[in-house]
Amino acid sequence: MAVELIKERKTVAMTGNQAIAEAMRQINYDVVAAYPISPQTELMGFFAEYLANGLVDTEFVTVESEHSAMSAVIGAAASGARAMTATASQGLLYMYENLPIASNWRLPITMVLVNRAISAPLNIHCDHGDAMTARDSGWIQLFSENSQEAYHNLIMAVKIAEKALLPTIVNMEGYIVSHTIGNVNLLTDKEVQEFIGESDWRKNVPHPLLDTDNPVTYGATALPDYYTELKYQQHEATFEAKKYVKEVLAEFNELAGTNYDIIEPYKLEDADFAIVVMGSTAGVARTAADILREQGIKAGVLKIRLFRPFPVEEIVDALKHLKAVAVLDRHDSMNALASPLFQDLAASMYHLPEKPLLHDFIYGLGGREVTVEDMLKAFNRVINLYTGKETRNRFVEYLQVRE
Amino acid sequence: MAKRKKFVNIPVLTHLAEESHQWPYENPLAPGHRMCPGCSIPPIVNMILLEYGKDTVAGSNTGCLEVTTGVFPYTAWTVPWIHVAFENNPAVLSGAEAAYKAFKKKGKIDKEIHFVSINGDGGTYDIGFQALSGAAERNHNILYVCYNNEGYQNTGYQRSSATPIGAFTKTTPVGSKIVGKEEKRKDLTLIMAAHEIPYTAQANPFNYKDFTRKIRKSKDVKGFKFINVLQSCTLSWRTKPEEAFRALKLATESLYWPLYEVIEGRFWRINVKPSKPKPIEDYIAMQPRWRHVLKMPQVLDKIKEEIYTKWDYLLRMEKLSKELAEDLGFTLDEIFEMSWDEYQEKVKPKLKEKTYLS
């Protein structure tokens, strides 16, 4: 630990980017690779200031592209370092080639994804396009509702990644969370260090590259006779990861007094209708649910914190008794079927003898503001679909298109 | 007609035998790898690792070396080695080197570990150029060696920007309308010298002593170093395996592949100056992939223009460097022979004195 700054817990008003930079400082990563892209850019700028003032002793590699950022982080993690990077949108797409490599290699990398829409059109504002593009990369993915959750998620992600031995993404919505001020309860520097434990390069990964007495080969080619088995091991690891996430969340709740779980139900126990959502829109959805409750409609909200691996059992348990569910997808898969969250839910519930009506709403694209009216519109649409008052010829519709 | 000598490189074998006792197998690259007969990659890699020793982390981009040495569940690498993708090994080793520095600073590791990235020309000149340039600019303490076989050989020989003009490749075939590659080679060694990295060199596995000396020098230099090594490819050049080293010898003797070294883009020294350069036609004749240009005077002329004007350029750069060295009170050879630390202590201050505006 370079310099101990926070010796007592305190609450500070911070944006998501500031909160993440603060978490990075307290974690004191061995290696951080940085390449700018809106809306992540200032995050690394804050961290660079900590570095320039000697507050951390991180090796900061200012690479020449996002592809190199992930490459450098892979090289560092394989060497046994606690390593991270952050990016968004096109940057994630540019480094995508390396993501499945990191996950097949079981490297405990953490990455902050400041969710931003994918081109075209070019748009620097928030939607989940980048996170969704990475959904098959084999990485663990957590979503954050606000600066507080972003801060906590990154601290937990370090431990999750090292326990599950799978790289982990912390999603944080661009501008809506990254640049918006919220209250953040900060832990002390010591508490964060104790929670994540000391970084031991001989122990962070099972086979560190720097151990020249026990040389290893990373990146062998696997021909048809071995490829399947090497993927199967990763497959099983992905299923196992959920239990490690739950363990770490429970440990963290004890430390911080939070109540985190992999999903967050809101008034769902007796609900008939619900919105399923990830990220900051959960707050807006909860307000809408409250309004409907006052009107006598049993509405609820399911916020998903752990998106990958997809927590099938928990989500099915939370939703199976409902009459209808409005799924909110902040990304369009452009597949003439429906978007990712809908697909995950539909697949999870397909085999139930009785299941809710599911309808997919594409919302909030390119940073489009999401209002309570939008949420009420979604609720009312599924209610009417359920009662038969309205019909549909597709599973998916745009919630906010201006005709 | 004189009987052709077969080339068995005795000095290489002797050196290998001397250094081999510290390695688990007779070479740093264990036997059983899948390289083609006549491929000069194994000697190149072994020469590098013999000089650098066991405390070296090596890496490669996707390519011939990678695919022939690491097929699960076997590996030929007796040092730690990492391969991630096609274009990013310098970035990967930048991260590994950063991790090493982080641990060293915190006292968590005390060994001295070297980092060596060994890649083909495809992954260096073209797709890997960005990562190479980035790592060079950040001056990581990494040796980058390009084994230049002048094409994408692993995929069956397609043109790269290192392929010479007129050469046949699968993407620049010899046809009735277009005859071979239409562009001349990119001179990557010059580009890397222009990055003003501590040490840049061009080498030839045939000139074994020179190559080994360059490897040794690179180990002493702190910061980013780049060596471009010509490498004969049996399958694509179609030179007979037993003739490979003879072709490599001709490459330098014909001035096609000059051997030189550059310190910080400032001091240039040519290592081999053939008193009577061999005709380029002799070198071309040894490569069936390129032989057809002997019947194409315009292309042959372009080739000669390229190599002779380049040779002239290098001679002039060396002359200027000699003058600069003498102005500072050294011979050019002294500057190249002294250790890196000595160079920093003795030459750099004089250079500043000489060149700062007062």
Interface residues (C-beta under 8 A of the other chain):
Chain A: D30 V31 A33 D57 T58 E59 V61 T62 V63 E64 S65 H67 S68 A69 S71 A72 V73 I74 G75 A76 A77 A78 S79 G80 A81 A83 E97 N98 I101 D200 W201 L209 L210 D211 T212 P215 V216 T217 Y218 G219 A220 T221 A222 L223 Y226 L230
Chain B: K54 D55 T56 V57 G59 E66 V67 G70 V71 F72 P73 Y74 T75 W77 T78 V79 P80 W81 I82 H83 V84 A85 E87 N88 N89 A91 V92 L93 S94 G95 A96 E97 A98 A99 Y100 K101 A102 F103 K105 K106 K108 I109 K111 I113 Q130 A131 S133 G134 E137 R138
